Amino acid sequence: MQEYTIKRVSTSDKKADGTPLISRANKPFLKVGIQVAEYGETWINGLWFDGPCPWKEGDKVDIEVEPNGDFLNFKVLSQTDKLWSAYNDLLKRV
């Protein structure tokens, strides 16, 4: 888990063919692409399931960046993920 500073944000609620993005649970979601200062011009992509994406240029976000072949994906950490990460960091210090 790391905090990143957003330089650019791009969102889409449609597939390449123009049809809406709908989850297996039949709920709409967004594709989100961000550029962060720490990765230069590289786009990092992910999915947003909780309504409109509130991120904007200059925001600092806690995400996990994961390589996926030639691409980078992000994962928004849940409160549980953040607690486990903090717990593991503490264990490393002991």
C-alpha positions in Angstrom: 0.0 0.0 0.0 1.3 3.4 -0.9 0.0 6.9 -1.3 0.2 8.3 -4.8 -0.5 11.8 -6.2 -2.9 11.8 -9.2 -1.7 13.8 -12.3 -4.6 12.8 -14.7 -7.8 10.8 -14.4 -9.9 9.2 -17.2 -13.2 7.4 -16.6 -15.6 5.5 -18.9 -18.8 3.7 -18.2 -18.9 2.1 -21.7 -17.2 -0.7 -23.5 -15.3 0.0 -26.8 -18.5 -0.9 -28.7 -20.5 1.8 -26.8 -22.5 -0.6 -24.6 -22.6 0.1 -20.8 -20.3 -1.6 -18.4 -22.4 -3.9 -16.2 -21.0 -6.3 -13.5 -22.0 -9.9 -13.0 -24.3 -8.7 -10.2 -26.0 -6.5 -12.9 -24.7 -3.2 -11.5 -23.0 -0.5 -13.5 -19.3 0.3 -12.9 -16.5 2.5 -14.4 -13.2 1.8 -16.0 -10.7 4.3 -14.4 -7.3 5.2 -15.7 -4.9 7.4 -13.7 -1.5 8.8 -14.2 0.4 9.4 -11.0 3.6 11.4 -10.4 5.5 8.3 -9.2 5.0 6.4 -12.5 5.4 9.3 -15.0 3.3 9.0 -18.1 2.3 5.4 -17.6 -1.4 4.8 -17.2 -2.6 2.7 -14.3 -6.0 1.1 -14.8 -8.7 -0.3 -12.5 -12.4 -0.6 -11.9 -14.7 1.5 -9.8 -17.9 0.0 -8.4 -19.2 2.6 -5.9 -20.9 5.2 -8.0 -19.0 8.1 -9.6 -15.2 8.1 -9.1 -14.4 11.1 -6.9 -10.7 11.3 -7.8 -9.4 14.4 -9.5 -6.0 15.8 -10.4 -3.9 16.5 -7.4 -5.7 14.0 -5.1 -3.5 11.7 -3.0 -4.8 8.2 -3.0 -3.9 5.0 -1.2 -3.8 2.2 -3.7 -1.9 -0.9 -4.5 -0.3 -1.0 -8.0 0.1 -4.4 -9.5 1.8 -5.3 -12.8 -0.4 -7.2 -15.3 1.8 -8.2 -18.3 2.7 -5.0 -20.1 0.2 -3.0 -18.1 -0.3 -1.7 -14.6 -3.5 -2.1 -12.6 -4.5 -0.5 -9.3 -6.5 -1.9 -6.5 -8.4 0.4 -4.1 -7.7 -0.9 -0.6 -10.6 -1.6 1.7 -10.4 -0.7 5.4 -9.6 -4.4 6.2 -6.8 -4.4 3.6 -5.3 -1.3 5.3 -5.5 -2.8 8.7 -3.8 -6.0 7.6 -1.1 -4.0 5.8 -0.5 -1.9 9.0 -0.5 -5.1 11.1 2.1 -6.8 8.8 4.3 -3.6 8.9 4.2 -3.8 12.7 5.2 -7.5 12.6 8.2 -6.7 10.4 9.4 -4.3 13.1 9.3 -6.8 15.9 
